[in-house]
Amino acid sequence: MNLKQQIKSDIKDAMRAKDTAKRDTLRNIQTAIKQIEVDQRKDVTDADVEAILMKYAKQREDAMAQFKKAGRDDLVAKEEAELIIVKSYLPEPMSDEELETTIKEIIDSIGATSMKDMGKIMGKAKEIIGNRADGGRINICVRKILS
């Protein structure tokens, strides 16, 4: 069962269990998936769904930060609950050690020596690492290694 089908199935399960938080979160994700399918006229792959989930998780984290700043603990709790649901569908994130090791291997394979090679490294890293680490973490790690 692919990720899209899993989300659809879990929406039905959440409806049966009367879990409105999970149901609503998964419906929002399903809407984003359908939007991509309609706009780009293609069937989404698991990689596409993972990218949508990463974007949705990032939005939840940003909203949580804003709500914390505003002192809205009720909305922070809601966003945290949604974030937990979304993260359950994402692959396990890479540890810092794994990320550093992988990036060192990429740098060695490309033969990069300076910050001028940052674009090549980032492109290859996103290809290999995928959604197990976000671009910001990869960028920080590359800068740390190259400097």
TORPA-4810 file (N, C-alpha, C, O; in nm, 3 decimals):
<nodes>
NODE_1_0.085_-0.118_0.000_0.000_0.000_0.000_0.090_0.124_0.000_0.178_0.138_0.085_M
NODE_2_0.065_0.213_-0.096_0.148_0.333_-0.100_0.098_0.436_0.003_-0.005_0.417_0.067_N
NODE_3_0.173_0.542_0.016_0.147_0.641_0.120_0.011_0.710_0.100_-0.061_0.735_0.197_L
NODE_4_-0.023_0.739_-0.023_-0.151_0.805_-0.052_-0.268_0.715_-0.009_-0.363_0.762_0.053_K
NODE_5_-0.259_0.588_-0.043_-0.364_0.493_-0.005_-0.369_0.475_0.147_-0.477_0.459_0.205_Q
NODE_6_-0.252_0.477_0.210_-0.245_0.463_0.355_-0.318_0.580_0.423_-0.393_0.560_0.519_Q
NODE_7_-0.295_0.700_0.374_-0.360_0.819_0.431_-0.512_0.808_0.413_-0.588_0.838_0.504_I
NODE_8_-0.554_0.766_0.294_-0.698_0.751_0.267_-0.761_0.649_0.361_-0.870_0.671_0.413_K
NODE_9_-0.691_0.539_0.381_-0.741_0.435_0.471_-0.746_0.485_0.616_-0.840_0.456_0.690_S
NODE_10_-0.645_0.560_0.655_-0.639_0.611_0.792_-0.746_0.718_0.818_-0.791_0.734_0.932_D
NODE_11_-0.787_0.789_0.714_-0.897_0.885_0.729_-1.024_0.809_0.766_-1.099_0.849_0.855_I
NODE_12_-1.047_0.699_0.696_-1.166_0.618_0.725_-1.161_0.564_0.867_-1.261_0.565_0.939_K
NODE_13_-1.043_0.515_0.908_-1.028_0.463_1.044_-1.052_0.572_1.148_-1.115_0.547_1.251_D
NODE_14_-1.002_0.692_1.122_-1.020_0.804_1.215_-1.168_0.843_1.224_-1.217_0.880_1.330_A
NODE_15_-1.237_0.834_1.111_-1.380_0.865_1.110_-1.457_0.764_1.194_-1.547_0.799_1.271_M
NODE_16_-1.421_0.637_1.179_-1.488_0.532_1.257_-1.461_0.548_1.406_-1.548_0.523_1.489_R
NODE_17_-1.338_0.591_1.440_-1.298_0.607_1.580_-1.341_0.743_1.635_-1.321_0.771_1.753_A
NODE_18_-1.401_0.826_1.551_-1.442_0.961_1.588_-1.325_1.045_1.640_-1.340_1.125_1.733_K
NODE_19_-1.209_1.024_1.578_-1.087_1.100_1.610_-1.082_1.220_1.515_-1.022_1.213_1.408_D
NODE_20_-1.144_1.329_1.556_-1.158_1.444_1.466_-1.024_1.511_1.435_-1.005_1.561_1.324_T
NODE_21_-0.934_1.513_1.530_-0.804_1.578_1.506_-0.728_1.506_1.395_-0.676_1.569_1.303_A
NODE_22_-0.722_1.374_1.405_-0.650_1.296_1.304_-0.723_1.304_1.170_-0.660_1.319_1.066_K
NODE_23_-0.854_1.294_1.175_-0.934_1.300_1.051_-0.910_1.432_0.978_-0.886_1.434_0.858_R
NODE_24_-0.918_1.542_1.051_-0.903_1.673_0.989_-0.762_1.695_0.935_-0.744_1.751_0.827_D
NODE_25_-0.663_1.652_1.010_-0.524_1.666_0.966_-0.502_1.587_0.837_-0.444_1.638_0.742_T
NODE_26_-0.547_1.462_0.835_-0.527_1.379_0.717_-0.608_1.430_0.597_-0.565_1.415_0.483_L
NODE_27_-0.723_1.487_0.623_-0.801_1.545_0.513_-0.727_1.664_0.452_-0.727_1.682_0.330_R
NODE_28_-0.664_1.745_0.538_-0.586_1.858_0.486_-0.472_1.809_0.397_-0.444_1.867_0.293_N
NODE_29_-0.407_1.702_0.439_-0.297_1.646_0.361_-0.352_1.588_0.230_-0.292_1.606_0.124_I
NODE_30_-0.464_1.519_0.239_-0.525_1.462_0.119_-0.564_1.572_0.020_-0.551_1.555_-0.101_Q
NODE_31_-0.610_1.684_0.071_-0.644_1.798_-0.014_-0.520_1.850_-0.086_-0.525_1.882_-0.205_T
NODE_32_-0.409_1.860_-0.014_-0.284_1.906_-0.075_-0.238_1.809_-0.184_-0.188_1.851_-0.288_A
NODE_33_-0.255_1.681_-0.159_-0.218_1.579_-0.258_-0.303_1.595_-0.383_-0.252_1.594_-0.495_I
NODE_34_-0.435_1.609_-0.364_-0.525_1.625_-0.479_-0.493_1.752_-0.556_-0.503_1.755_-0.679_K
NODE_35_-0.456_1.858_-0.484_-0.421_1.984_-0.549_-0.302_1.966_-0.643_-0.302_2.017_-0.754_Q
NODE_36_-0.201_1.892_-0.597_-0.084_1.864_-0.681_-0.125_1.782_-0.803_-0.082_1.810_-0.915_I
NODE_37_-0.208_1.680_-0.781_-0.252_1.596_-0.892_-0.327_1.677_-0.998_-0.306_1.656_-1.118_E
NODE_38_-0.412_1.768_-0.954_-0.491_1.848_-1.049_-0.401_1.951_-1.118_-0.406_1.964_-1.240_V
NODE_39_-0.321_2.022_-1.041_-0.237_2.128_-1.099_-0.134_2.073_-1.197_-0.113_2.129_-1.304_D
NODE_40_-0.071_1.961_-1.160_0.036_1.907_-1.243_-0.010_1.794_-1.334_0.068_1.743_-1.414_Q
NODE_41_-0.136_1.755_-1.323_-0.196_1.649_-1.405_-0.110_1.522_-1.405_-0.072_1.471_-1.510_R
NODE_42_-0.082_1.473_-1.285_-0.004_1.350_-1.272_-0.045_1.277_-1.146_-0.103_1.335_-1.054_K
NODE_43_-0.015_1.149_-1.143_-0.035_1.071_-1.022_0.085_1.094_-0.931_0.200_1.088_-0.976_D
NODE_44_0.059_1.120_-0.805_0.170_1.146_-0.713_0.235_1.015_-0.671_0.169_0.912_-0.656_V
NODE_45_0.366_1.021_-0.652_0.441_0.907_-0.602_0.458_0.923_-0.451_0.419_1.025_-0.393_T
NODE_46_0.515_0.821_-0.388_0.541_0.831_-0.244_0.637_0.945_-0.214_0.625_1.011_-0.111_D
NODE_47_0.732_0.970_-0.304_0.827_1.080_-0.284_0.753_1.215_-0.286_0.784_1.304_-0.208_A
NODE_48_0.654_1.228_-0.376_0.575_1.350_-0.382_0.494_1.369_-0.253_0.487_1.479_-0.200_D
NODE_49_0.435_1.260_-0.205_0.356_1.267_-0.083_0.447_1.302_0.035_0.408_1.381_0.122_V
NODE_50_0.567_1.244_0.040_0.660_1.278_0.147_0.697_1.426_0.143_0.709_1.490_0.247_E
NODE_51_0.715_1.480_0.023_0.747_1.622_0.010_0.630_1.708_0.062_0.652_1.809_0.129_A
NODE_52_0.509_1.667_0.031_0.391_1.738_0.080_0.385_1.731_0.232_0.355_1.830_0.299_I
NODE_53_0.413_1.612_0.287_0.412_1.596_0.432_0.520_1.680_0.499_0.497_1.739_0.605_L
NODE_54_0.638_1.687_0.437_0.746_1.770_0.492_0.704_1.916_0.495_0.727_1.987_0.593_M
NODE_55_0.644_1.961_0.387_0.599_2.100_0.379_0.492_2.127_0.485_0.495_2.231_0.551_K
NODE_56_0.400_2.035_0.501_0.293_2.050_0.600_0.351_2.053_0.742_0.308_2.132_0.826_Y
NODE_57_0.449_1.966_0.767_0.513_1.963_0.899_0.584_2.095_0.927_0.577_2.148_1.037_A
NODE_58_0.652_2.146_0.826_0.723_2.275_0.841_0.624_2.387_0.871_0.651_2.474_0.954_K
NODE_59_0.509_2.385_0.806_0.406_2.485_0.832_0.356_2.475_0.976_0.333_2.576_1.042_Q
NODE_60_0.339_2.352_1.025_0.293_2.333_1.163_0.398_2.387_1.262_0.363_2.450_1.362_R
NODE_61_0.525_2.361_1.234_0.632_2.409_1.322_0.637_2.562_1.324_0.653_2.622_1.430_E
NODE_62_0.622_2.623_1.207_0.622_2.769_1.200_0.503_2.828_1.275_0.516_2.927_1.346_D
NODE_63_0.387_2.766_1.258_0.267_2.813_1.327_0.283_2.799_1.478_0.243_2.887_1.554_A
NODE_64_0.343_2.688_1.522_0.366_2.668_1.666_0.454_2.779_1.722_0.426_2.831_1.830_M
NODE_65_0.559_2.814_1.650_0.649_2.920_1.696_0.574_3.052_1.709_0.593_3.125_1.806_A
NODE_66_0.488_3.082_1.612_0.411_3.206_1.616_0.312_3.206_1.733_0.296_3.306_1.802_Q
NODE_67_0.246_3.093_1.755_0.149_3.084_1.863_0.217_3.090_2.000_0.162_3.149_2.094_F
NODE_68_0.335_3.031_2.012_0.409_3.040_2.138_0.446_3.185_2.168_0.435_3.232_2.281_K
NODE_69_0.489_3.255_2.063_0.527_3.395_2.078_0.406_3.479_2.122_0.420_3.573_2.200_K
NODE_70_0.288_3.443_2.073_0.166_3.516_2.105_0.103_3.469_2.235_0.007_3.530_2.283_A
NODE_71_0.157_3.362_2.294_0.103_3.311_2.420_-0.026_3.233_2.405_-0.105_3.226_2.499_G
NODE_72_-0.049_3.176_2.288_-0.170_3.097_2.262_-0.141_2.949_2.281_-0.122_2.876_2.184_R
NODE_73_-0.138_2.906_2.407_-0.103_2.767_2.438_-0.206_2.668_2.384_-0.170_2.554_2.351_D
NODE_74_-0.332_2.709_2.373_-0.434_2.619_2.319_-0.405_2.585_2.174_-0.419_2.470_2.132_D
NODE_75_-0.363_2.685_2.096_-0.333_2.661_1.955_-0.199_2.590_1.939_-0.180_2.515_1.843_L
NODE_76_-0.106_2.612_2.031_0.022_2.541_2.027_-0.004_2.391_2.043_0.055_2.309_1.973_V
NODE_77_-0.091_2.356_2.136_-0.123_2.215_2.160_-0.187_2.152_2.037_-0.157_2.037_2.003_A
NODE_78_-0.275_2.226_1.969_-0.340_2.175_1.848_-0.237_2.150_1.738_-0.241_2.046_1.672_K
NODE_79_-0.145_2.244_1.720_-0.042_2.230_1.618_0.051_2.113_1.650_0.093_2.040_1.560_E
NODE_80_0.085_2.096_1.778_0.171_1.984_1.819_0.104_1.851_1.787_0.169_1.757_1.740_E
NODE_81_-0.025_1.843_1.814_-0.099_1.719_1.785_-0.096_1.689_1.636_-0.076_1.574_1.596_A
NODE_82_-0.116_1.791_1.553_-0.111_1.771_1.408_0.029_1.729_1.363_0.044_1.643_1.277_E
NODE_83_0.130_1.791_1.423_0.268_1.760_1.386_0.302_1.614_1.418_0.371_1.548_1.340_L
NODE_84_0.254_1.564_1.529_0.278_1.424_1.566_0.215_1.330_1.463_0.274_1.230_1.424_I
NODE_85_0.093_1.364_1.421_0.024_1.282_1.321_0.102_1.282_1.189_0.122_1.176_1.129_I
NODE_86_0.145_1.399_1.145_0.217_1.410_1.018_0.349_1.335_1.024_0.384_1.264_0.930_V
NODE_87_0.422_1.350_1.134_0.553_1.286_1.145_0.543_1.134_1.146_0.641_1.066_1.115_K
NODE_88_0.427_1.080_1.182_0.412_0.935_1.181_0.416_0.878_1.039_0.440_0.758_1.022_S
NODE_89_0.393_0.962_0.938_0.396_0.918_0.799_0.530_0.944_0.732_0.555_0.894_0.622_Y
NODE_90_0.615_1.022_0.796_0.745_1.056_0.737_0.850_0.952_0.772_0.840_0.885_0.875_L
NODE_91_0.952_0.936_0.686_1.059_0.844_0.720_1.136_0.895_0.842_1.136_1.014_0.871_P
NODE_92_1.200_0.804_0.912_1.278_0.840_1.031_1.386_0.939_0.991_1.465_0.911_0.900_E
NODE_93_1.393_1.056_1.057_1.496_1.153_1.021_1.636_1.102_1.053_1.656_1.024_1.146_P
NODE_94_1.733_1.148_0.975_1.872_1.109_0.996_1.926_1.175_1.121_1.893_1.289_1.153_M
NODE_95_2.010_1.101_1.192_2.078_1.161_1.306_2.187_1.254_1.253_2.223_1.246_1.136_S
NODE_96_2.239_1.340_1.338_2.344_1.432_1.296_2.468_1.357_1.249_2.534_1.399_1.154_D
NODE_97_2.500_1.246_1.317_2.618_1.167_1.279_2.599_1.103_1.141_2.689_1.107_1.057_E
NODE_98_2.481_1.046_1.119_2.451_0.985_0.988_2.458_1.090_0.878_2.514_1.065_0.771_E
NODE_99_2.400_1.206_0.905_2.398_1.313_0.806_2.540_1.357_0.772_2.574_1.374_0.655_L
NODE_100_2.621_1.376_0.875_2.759_1.420_0.852_2.838_1.317_0.773_2.913_1.352_0.682_E
NODE_101_2.821_1.190_0.807_2.891_1.082_0.735_2.848_1.079_0.588_2.932_1.069_0.499_T
NODE_102_2.718_1.089_0.563_2.667_1.086_0.427_2.719_1.204_0.346_2.758_1.189_0.231_T
NODE_103_2.719_1.321_0.407_2.766_1.440_0.335_2.915_1.433_0.307_2.960_1.476_0.201_I
NODE_104_2.992_1.379_0.400_3.136_1.361_0.375_3.158_1.269_0.256_3.246_1.294_0.174_K
NODE_105_3.079_1.162_0.247_3.090_1.069_0.134_3.054_1.140_0.003_3.120_1.120_-0.099_E
NODE_106_2.951_1.223_0.006_2.910_1.297_-0.113_3.020_1.393_-0.156_3.052_1.403_-0.274_I
NODE_107_3.078_1.464_-0.060_3.185_1.560_-0.089_3.305_1.488_-0.150_3.365_1.536_-0.246_I
NODE_108_3.339_1.372_-0.094_3.451_1.294_-0.148_3.421_1.245_-0.290_3.509_1.248_-0.376_D
NODE_109_3.299_1.199_-0.314_3.265_1.146_-0.446_3.263_1.256_-0.553_3.298_1.231_-0.668_S
NODE_110_3.222_1.376_-0.514_3.219_1.487_-0.609_3.358_1.549_-0.623_3.391_1.604_-0.728_I
NODE_111_3.437_1.540_-0.519_3.568_1.603_-0.520_3.560_1.751_-0.485_3.643_1.831_-0.530_G
NODE_112_3.461_1.787_-0.406_3.441_1.927_-0.369_3.547_1.971_-0.269_3.586_1.895_-0.180_A
NODE_113_3.591_2.094_-0.284_3.695_2.146_-0.194_3.659_2.280_-0.133_3.719_2.320_-0.033_T
NODE_114_3.563_2.352_-0.192_3.532_2.485_-0.140_3.381_2.511_-0.146_3.303_2.428_-0.193_S
NODE_115_3.344_2.629_-0.097_3.203_2.667_-0.096_3.148_2.686_-0.238_3.026_2.689_-0.257_M
NODE_116_3.237_2.699_-0.337_3.192_2.714_-0.476_3.118_2.588_-0.523_3.036_2.595_-0.615_K
NODE_117_3.146_2.477_-0.460_3.084_2.349_-0.498_2.955_2.321_-0.421_2.900_2.212_-0.430_D
NODE_118_2.907_2.420_-0.347_2.789_2.402_-0.262_2.668_2.353_-0.341_2.597_2.264_-0.294_M
NODE_119_2.642_2.409_-0.458_2.526_2.369_-0.539_2.531_2.223_-0.579_2.430_2.153_-0.573_G
NODE_120_2.648_2.178_-0.622_2.663_2.037_-0.662_2.638_1.945_-0.543_2.569_1.844_-0.553_K
NODE_121_2.695_1.984_-0.428_2.682_1.902_-0.308_2.536_1.896_-0.264_2.484_1.788_-0.234_I
NODE_122_2.470_2.011_-0.261_2.330_2.016_-0.216_2.240_1.934_-0.308_2.152_1.862_-0.260_M
NODE_123_2.261_1.944_-0.439_2.180_1.868_-0.533_2.195_1.718_-0.512_2.096_1.645_-0.507_G
NODE_124_2.319_1.673_-0.501_2.346_1.531_-0.480_2.293_1.484_-0.344_2.239_1.374_-0.332_K
NODE_125_2.309_1.571_-0.242_2.263_1.535_-0.107_2.112_1.519_-0.104_2.062_1.423_-0.045_A
NODE_126_2.038_1.610_-0.166_1.892_1.598_-0.168_1.849_1.472_-0.242_1.749_1.409_-0.206_K
NODE_127_1.925_1.436_-0.346_1.894_1.316_-0.423_1.914_1.191_-0.338_1.831_1.100_-0.339_E
NODE_128_2.024_1.187_-0.263_2.057_1.068_-0.183_1.978_1.064_-0.052_1.923_0.960_-0.015_I
NODE_129_1.973_1.176_0.018_1.912_1.180_0.151_1.759_1.186_0.141_1.689_1.131_0.226_I
NODE_130_1.709_1.254_0.039_1.565_1.264_0.022_1.500_1.344_0.133_1.544_1.455_0.165_G
NODE_131_1.396_1.289_0.192_1.321_1.360_0.296_1.362_1.319_0.437_1.289_1.345_0.533_N
NODE_132_1.476_1.255_0.449_1.522_1.215_0.582_1.591_1.330_0.656_1.618_1.319_0.776_R
NODE_133_1.619_1.438_0.584_1.673_1.559_0.646_1.631_1.678_0.561_1.628_1.668_0.438_A
NODE_134_1.598_1.789_0.626_1.555_1.904_0.547_1.676_1.981_0.495_1.788_1.965_0.543_D
NODE_135_1.651_2.065_0.397_1.757_2.139_0.330_1.839_2.225_0.424_1.960_2.240_0.405_G
NODE_136_1.776_2.282_0.524_1.847_2.366_0.620_1.953_2.289_0.697_2.065_2.336_0.714_G
NODE_137_1.916_2.171_0.743_2.013_2.087_0.817_2.127_2.045_0.726_2.243_2.044_0.768_R
NODE_138_2.095_2.009_0.602_2.198_1.967_0.508_2.293_2.084_0.482_2.415_2.066_0.483_I
NODE_139_2.238_2.201_0.460_2.319_2.320_0.432_2.414_2.350_0.547_2.532_2.376_0.524_N
NODE_140_2.364_2.346_0.669_2.448_2.373_0.787_2.561_2.272_0.795_2.676_2.308_0.822_I
NODE_141_2.530_2.146_0.772_2.630_2.040_0.780_2.737_2.057_0.672_2.856_2.041_0.699_C
NODE_142_2.696_2.090_0.549_2.791_2.111_0.440_2.884_2.227_0.473_3.005_2.217_0.455_V
NODE_143_2.828_2.336_0.520_2.910_2.453_0.557_3.009_2.418_0.666_3.124_2.462_0.664_R
NODE_144_2.965_2.338_0.762_3.052_2.299_0.873_3.169_2.215_0.823_3.283_2.235_0.866_K
NODE_145_3.143_2.124_0.733_3.247_2.035_0.680_3.343_2.111_0.589_3.465_2.090_0.597_I
NODE_146_3.291_2.197_0.504_3.376_2.268_0.408_3.459_2.379_0.471_3.561_2.419_0.415_L
NODE_147_3.418_2.428_0.586_3.495_2.538_0.645_3.602_2.490_0.741_3.675_2.571_0.798_S
</nodes>
